[in-house]
């Protein structure tokens, strides 16, 4: 038996990944700080992303009121806004706000500003 045969390196089996590794590589390379990506790093990031998505969806499913309809954007947004551990996603997954609600908030803000302007004019007279 040769020396090479005695010292064969055992390789771990590749994990079965659901996300397309090529897409993960593209996303990783989009960062200006990333130059080279090893295959091990790519596999680790892909596996970690899958675990993150699995954990996120399981938590959303537990909290959603209408389990028969499936997970909706609003369900994910509610979890992101209520769980501190997902706070880093606030800007990416904000709660949906109806246009009429935003207009109402702006109107209220303008009404308050108009009231303050009237008070300051009355004091200045």
Buried (B, 14 or more C-beta within 10 A) or exposed (E): EEEEEEEEEEEEEEEEBEEEEEEBBEEBEEEEEEEEEEEEEBBEBBBEBBEEEEEBBEBBEEEBEEEEEEBEEEBBBBBBBEBEEBEEBEEEBEEEEEEEEEEEEEEEEEEEEEEEEEEEEEEEE
